Amino acid sequence: MYLGYGLEKRAQVRDREHVERLDHSTGAPLDSKSRLQHYAQEHLSATPVYRETSRGTPQHRRFSSRVTVKGKTLGTGSCPSKKAAQQPPPEAALFSLAQPQP
């Protein structure tokens, strides 16, 4: 997300979406995948769908992940580890959904 919008905007979204929205009932913050699922089900009557792919040799593997809601891709990510590749898509999707639609 910071590549497209800059580090400052990414920090603003992180603060707004992660820090301010703590699940105070358990004392733990909801991760971006959980928050996206809650939002999509409550406001869009849909469930996010994640797709993962990998390329390269076993020594130089690259994982890609994307999330779609109602057939529209809202976020993508690509990293050397599968777990790291799964983090950017829901964050980008939440950022996209937070933007005013024309």
Secondary structure, 3 states (H helix, E strand, C coil): CHHHHCHHHHHHHHHHHHHCCEECCCCEECCHHHHHHHHHHHHCCCCCEEEEEEECCCCCCEEEEEEEECCEEEEEEEECCHHHHCCHHHHHHHHHHHCCCC
